Amino acid sequence: MMVFGIDPHKQTHTAVAVDELGRKQAQRTVSARSEGHLDLLVWARKLTAADRIWAVEDVRHVAGNLIRDLLAAGEKVIAVPPKLMAGERRGGREHGKSDPIDALAIARLALREADNLPVAMLDEQTRPIRLMVDHRDALLKERTRVINRFRWTLHDLAPDLAPKARTLAQASTRTKLAEQLAALPAGTLRRIALAQLAHIQALSTEADLLESELKSLVQPLANALLGIVGVGFLTAAKILGEVGDIRRFRSTAAFARHNGTAPIPVWSSNTEVQRLSRAGNRQLNAAIHRIAITQSHWHPGARQLLQRRQQTTRDTGKGSLRVLKRHLSDVVYKALILDAEARPTAPPQCRPIAA
């Protein structure tokens, strides 16, 4: 078996091949374009005719085309989370940092953790959801930035018109403010305030349209997931987009490791202590955290679990919540499996490359 570790970048991809013992065999740097991907595939097939594994650092926007091209060519690809790479680089015997050093570290990590890392799979049904969720998140962050600037402008122009906190996301508040600003005497500051308010309105309108479109996309794909208490369609969209095809995770434990809900032991002597993992996909972890917070307030079973943990084990509030999140990770995994088995498999929608 030969593992090809790839350190992806915007202009080039650097690959290092290692054998089953982690010994470096060869390295190659190609352009980060389709012709470069083909060159990489031809080079790898010359090194080994079969039993190949590609380990690609999972940098979403940088490695996406490469991963899709490799999958379309029938290759096995493992996604290596960037958070795992910091420790791997520190523990490597070769000091310094370069693309070949990083690619070698990726290959050795994949060789050692092959059973625990998710296998990349084509899933064109959930990819549009992920792109739309990311775009909506970016719009909301931009809206927050413009709202903060608008509040200072409004404070300088007419402090008495300042709305209550967190109300500028409401269309009625924006409409009322526009009428009040229009009634003020003309001036540069008023013109800037109206322009900022119009920008907020445009961002809100686009975010609302994306929200409506996401709802129509998510509902047919996440029937079981939406049945979980605390999972709205926006949370379901975030989970679907980040997970892709849930069947690339071999077990509930592998999924928990990926989303950062698997606890880490931090103890010595005879006292067992565990803490919350800071690794894994933080977007998924945040989604599961929101579900846990909602269930801790409204779901009888979750409330009983938290109370029982604190009474019988004298667990802290954070420790009890960690247990609930680990349980919810399994619940989400099983719901995603049900949803994946219920929907038809879509044919791959990416350009094939062949050697």
Buried (B, 14 or more C-beta within 10 A) or exposed (E): EBBBBBBBBEEBBBBBBBBEEEEBBBBBBBEBBEEBBBBBBEBBBEEBEEEBBBBBBBBEEBBBBBBBBBBBBEBEBBBBBEBBBEEBBEEBEEEEEEBBBBBBBBBBBBBEBBEBBBBBBBBEBBBEBBEBBBEBBEBBEBBEEBBEBBBEBBEEBBEEBEBEEEEBBEEEBBEBBBEBBEEBEEEEEBEBBBEBBEBBBEBBEBBEEBBEBBBEBBEEBBBBBBEBBBBBBBBBBBBBBBBBBBEBBEEBBBBBBBBBBBBEEEEEEEEEEBEBBEBBBBBBBBBBBBBBBBBBEEBEEBBEBBEEBBEEEEBEEEBBBBBBBBBBBBBBBBBBBBBBEEEEEEEBEBEEBEE
